[in-house]
Amino acid sequence: GLGGMDLWGSMQQGENSWGPAMNLGPHVNTDASDMCPALPPGGETFTWFSNRQDNSLGNIDIFWTQKVNLAE
């Protein structure tokens, strides 16, 4: 991983069937603890908590980004 705790994703391949886990990379993960992912209603964004130092307003902040499904 990239640091303390990283977030990973997987492509759903069918009911109760998932592909290999993939690290979400440096746009989400840092050398800090990135944790507690959530998919808010609407399905267009992805949120998580992080104690990253590069863009922090305090001890642990909420971050979000547009959710993009990647082609295999």
N, C-alpha and C positions, 0 to 999 in steps of 0.2 A: 504494500500500500504506500500511500504518500505521507502518512504521519500517524498521529495518535489513534484515531478511529476514522475509517473511510466508509463511504457509501458505495454500494454495488448495485447493479441492475441485472435483469435477465429478461429475455424475450419469451412471452408465453407461446407455447407450441401446440396447445390444445388444452382441454379441460384437465386440470391437475397435472400438466406437463410443462416443464420449463427448460430452456436451453442453459448453457453454461453461464455462470456469473461473470460479469465484466465490471471492472472498476470504473466509476463514472468520471475519472480523470481530473486534471488540474482546474477545470472550470468550476467544479463543485468541491473536490477534496483539497485539503491543504495539509501542512505539517501539524496542524492543530487537531482538535477532536471535532469531526463533522458527524452529526448523529440525528436520529429521530426523523427520518424522512416521512413526508406526507403528501398525498395527492388531494388537494382541495377540490370541492365540487366544481364541475365544469370540465375537468380533465386537461386544461391547457397549461397549468403551471405545476411546479414541483417545489416544495418548501422543505427546509431542514434547519436544525440548530447548529451553530458552530461557535467556538471560542477563538476563532482566527484573529490574528493581530493586524492584518493588512486593511481591514475595513470594519472595525469594531466600535460599537457605541457603549460597550460595557463588558461584563464577564462573559455572558452567552447571548448571542443575538439570533434573530430569525432571518434567514436568507431565502430568496426565491429566484426562480428562473423559468423561462418558457420550457415546457416539456416537448421533447422531440423524439419521435420513434425512429430508430436507426434501422436501415436496411441490413439484412444479414449478409 
